[in-house]
Amino acid sequence: MTGTFDAGRLAHVNAVTVQQMTTWNSNDMAILGPDGETVATVVTRGGGLSRMLMGSREFDVVDGEDGRVRFHLQDPATFGRDRFQVFDAQGYPLANVAREFAFFRTAVSVEVVDGTRFSVTGDLFDYDYTFAAGERQIARVTAEFAGFLNALAGRSRYQLTVDPAMPPVVRCAVLGTAIALDLLRAKDQRKN
């Protein structure tokens, strides 16, 4: 990563609501601010055939104000544990997200390009988990009721709260990790 990372509106909002807008061939999401304004959107990339065969694998996070891509999330096909990569709009690495081996739970570790390392603990599949860098909690996810019709369609809604002291690159790594956890959840549901 060169220079200062531009996270757009994501750099200035400490609490967002993530609303899935998943359809049979995409995993799009709306990132809403405290007043319901669109802070960003997550847009599925790639062709329909590859998504049908392997699931959604690439995503752009687009700023809700100026429409610029702020970062990309990639879910490369891997053998063994799941890995995700977060890149800035120019393609420079921001963070690596890896599923760790763990019995009876899902564990995830993240390495951010600025040297920050954090882990995710809690109930990942019920949207009640925390992001911690060492002993410091840097973010938290809690479930919100998505509405009856969204619940029937399997669409989730949750609040992501980030420590105000976190720099923009870490904020985007946290959001990228939350999106990656949604993808892990969908993969695990397809396996069962």
C-alpha positions in Angstrom: 0.0 0.0 0.0 1.4 3.4 -1.0 0.5 6.7 0.7 -2.6 7.2 2.8 -5.4 4.8 2.4 -8.7 6.5 1.4 -11.6 4.7 3.0 -14.2 7.4 2.1 -17.2 7.6 4.4 -16.1 4.3 6.1 -13.3 6.3 7.8 -15.8 8.5 9.6 -18.6 6.2 10.7 -18.2 4.2 13.9 -21.4 2.1 13.7 -22.9 0.7 10.5 -25.7 -1.7 9.8 -25.0 -4.4 7.2 -28.1 -5.6 5.3 -27.7 -8.6 3.0 -29.4 -8.3 -0.3 -28.5 -11.8 -1.4 -30.1 -13.4 -4.4 -29.6 -16.8 -6.0 -26.5 -15.6 -7.8 -25.1 -12.7 -5.8 -24.1 -11.7 -2.2 -24.7 -8.0 -2.4 -25.0 -5.9 0.8 -26.0 -2.4 1.8 -23.8 -0.7 4.5 -26.1 1.8 6.3 -25.1 4.6 8.6 -26.8 5.5 11.9 -29.5 7.6 10.1 -30.1 4.9 7.5 -28.0 6.6 4.9 -26.0 4.4 2.5 -22.3 4.5 3.6 -21.2 1.9 1.1 -22.5 -1.1 -0.9 -21.0 -4.5 -1.5 -21.3 -5.5 -5.1 -20.7 -9.1 -6.4 -18.2 -9.2 -9.3 -17.6 -11.9 -11.9 -19.6 -13.9 -14.3 -22.8 -15.7 -13.5 -21.5 -19.1 -14.5 -18.5 -19.0 -12.2 -20.7 -17.8 -9.3 -23.1 -20.7 -9.9 -20.3 -23.3 -9.9 -18.1 -21.9 -7.2 -20.2 -19.3 -5.4 -19.5 -15.6 -5.2 -15.8 -15.0 -5.1 -15.0 -11.3 -5.7 -16.6 -8.2 -4.3 -16.2 -4.5 -4.6 -17.0 -2.2 -1.6 -18.3 1.0 -3.2 -18.5 4.4 -1.4 -22.2 5.5 -0.9 -21.4 9.1 -1.5 -19.1 9.3 -4.6 -19.5 5.8 -6.0 -15.8 5.0 -6.0 -14.5 1.6 -5.2 -12.8 1.7 -1.8 -11.6 -1.9 -1.6 -12.0 -5.3 -3.0 -12.5 -8.7 -1.3 -11.4 -11.9 -3.0 -12.2 -15.4 -2.0 -9.7 -17.4 -4.0 -10.3 -21.1 -4.5 -8.1 -22.9 -2.0 -7.7 -26.4 -0.7 -7.7 -26.7 3.0 -8.7 -23.8 5.1 -10.5 -20.8 3.7 -8.6 -17.6 3.0 -9.7 -14.2 1.8 -7.7 -11.3 0.6 -8.6 -7.6 0.9 -7.1 -5.1 -1.7 -7.4 -1.4 -2.0 -8.9 0.1 -5.2 -5.5 0.1 -6.9 -4.9 -3.6 -6.1 -2.4 -3.2 -3.3 -2.9 -5.6 -0.4 -4.8 -4.4 2.7 -5.4 -7.5 4.7 -5.4 -11.3 4.7 -8.2 -13.2 6.4 -7.7 -16.9 7.3 -10.0 -19.5 8.8 -8.1 -21.3 11.6 -8.4 -24.9 12.5 -10.6 -25.2 15.5 -12.9 -27.9 17.0 -16.6 -27.2 17.3 -16.3 -23.5 16.4 -15.2 -21.1 13.7 -12.0 -19.2 14.3 -10.6 -16.5 12.1 -7.3 -14.5 12.2 -6.5 -11.3 10.2 -3.3 -9.6 9.3 -3.6 -6.0 8.2 -0.9 -4.3 6.0 -0.2 -1.7 8.8 1.0 -4.5 11.1 -2.3 -4.8 13.1 -3.3 -8.4 13.8 -6.7 -9.3 15.2 -8.8 -12.4 15.8 -12.5 -12.9 15.8 -14.3 -14.7 18.7 -17.8 -15.4 19.7 -20.8 -16.9 17.9 -20.1 -16.2 14.3 -23.2 -17.8 13.0 -25.6 -16.0 15.3 -24.0 -12.6 14.6 -22.6 -12.1 18.1 -18.9 -11.8 18.0 -15.9 -9.4 18.7 -12.8 -8.5 16.9 -9.8 -8.2 19.2 -6.2 -7.1 18.7 -4.5 -8.7 21.6 -6.6 -7.8 24.7 -8.1 -4.8 23.1 -11.6 -5.1 21.5 -11.5 -3.1 18.3 -15.0 -4.0 16.9 -18.2 -5.9 17.6 -21.0 -7.4 15.6 -24.5 -7.9 17.0 -27.6 -9.2 15.2 -30.5 -7.1 14.3 -33.9 -8.2 13.2 -34.0 -8.0 9.4 -37.8 -8.1 9.1 -40.1 -11.0 8.4 -39.7 -11.2 4.6 -35.9 -10.9 4.8 -35.8 -13.6 7.5 -37.8 -15.9 5.2 -35.4 -15.2 2.4 -32.4 -16.0 4.6 -31.1 -12.5 4.5 -29.3 -11.3 7.6 -28.9 -7.8 9.1 -26.4 -6.9 11.8 -24.7 -3.9 13.4 -20.9 -3.5 13.2 -19.4 -1.1 15.7 -15.8 -0.1 15.4 -13.5 1.5 18.0 -13.3 5.3 16.9 -9.5 5.2 17.3 -9.1 2.6 14.5 -7.4 3.9 11.4 -9.2 3.7 8.0 -7.2 0.6 6.8 -8.2 -1.4 10.0 -11.8 -0.2 9.6 -11.9 -1.6 6.1 -10.1 -4.8 7.2 -12.8 -5.3 9.9 -15.6 -4.7 7.4 -13.9 -7.1 4.9 -13.6 -9.7 7.6 -17.3 -9.4 8.5 -18.2 -9.9 4.8 -15.8 -12.9 4.6 -17.6 -14.4 7.6 -20.9 -14.1 5.7 -19.3 -16.0 2.9 -18.0 -18.7 5.3 -21.5 -19.0 6.8 -23.0 -19.5 3.3 -20.4 -22.1 2.4 -21.0 -24.0 5.6 -24.8 -24.0 5.0 -24.3 -25.3 1.4 -22.1 -28.2 2.8 -24.8 -29.2 5.3 
